[in-house]
Amino acid sequence: MRLIELEYQCIASKEWNELNDLLDKKVRIKSLLSDYDPEEYSSDDRVLLDELICGTKRNQELLKCAMEEVRHLIGTQDKSLRNIQNVNQAYGSKSSQSFWHSYS
């Protein structure tokens, strides 16, 4: 459960490198669990797995929201960059003599 909580904290604080490390650890754990037959799990094991699955789903939703925020930010920055490029094309960039200087 500690891994799930750390994953949640990484997503909430946008610590993407740490999140990747934690996800790698989860993949290793999952591969270890695949060696066991689910019929061999005790009732306590099943409760723990259910809690892990529930926490993972919660983290997936949080990550989905964080990714949407990042996509929106990237889109906004791209739009701003295009606007600046259009202004530079229309009025000249700082590095060359622009139309603004010819009127003053």
N, C-alpha and C positions, 0 to 999 in steps of 0.2 A: 504494500500500500504506500510505502514511503516513495517509491519510484513514481507512482501516479501523482502524488502530491507535489513532488519536485517538478514533474512534467507540467502540472498546472501552473506552478509558480513561474517556470520558464516562459510559458506562453503568455501569462499575464504581464510579465516584465519584458517581454520581447527579447529574450536571450536565446537567439536562434541557434548559435553554436552549441550551447549547453543542451538545448532541446534535441538537437541531432544526436548528441552523445547518448542521451537518455533513450531515444528511440532505438538506437543501435543495441542498447542493453536489453530493451524489451524484445527485440527480434531474437536475440540470443536466448532469452528465457523461453520465448514461444517455441523455438526449435527444440529446446530441452524438453518442454512439456509434450511435444508431439511424439516423443518416444514412448509415452505412457498411454495405455488404453484408458479412455474416459470412464469405463466401468470400474476401474481400480481406484478411482478417487473416493475418498471418504466424504461424509456429509460436511465436515469442516472444510475440506478441500474445495468442495463445490460452492460453499458459501463464500469462501475467499475468492474463488474465480469469478463468481457473480459480482462481487464488489469490485474486482479489478476491471471487469467488462463494463460495469456501470460508470466507473471513474474514467475509463478510456473513452467512452462515448461522450461524457461531459467535456473531456479535454479536446475531443475531435470537434465538437461544436464551438468551443472557445477558439480553437485554432482556425476554424473556418471563418469566424468573425474577424479575427486578427488578419487573416489573409485578405479578406475583403477590404479592410482598412488600408492595407499596404497597396492593393491594386488601385484603390481610389486615389491614394496619395501619388502614386506613380502616374496615373492618368492626369491628375491636376498639374503635376510638375511638367509632364510632356506638353500639355496645353500651354502652360506658361512659357516654356521654351520656344514653342512654335510662334507664340505672340511676339516674343522678343526678337526672334529671327525675322518676322514680318516687319517689325518696326525698323530693324537694322537695314533691311532691304529698301524700305521706303525712304528712310531719312539718313542712311549711312551709319556706319559703325564708328566707334570712338577712335579707331586707329587711322581713319582717313578724314579728310575735310568733309564735313557733312553740310546739308542744306541749312541747318540751324546757324552755322557760322556765317553764311553768306547774307543773312538778313540783319545781322547785328552791326 
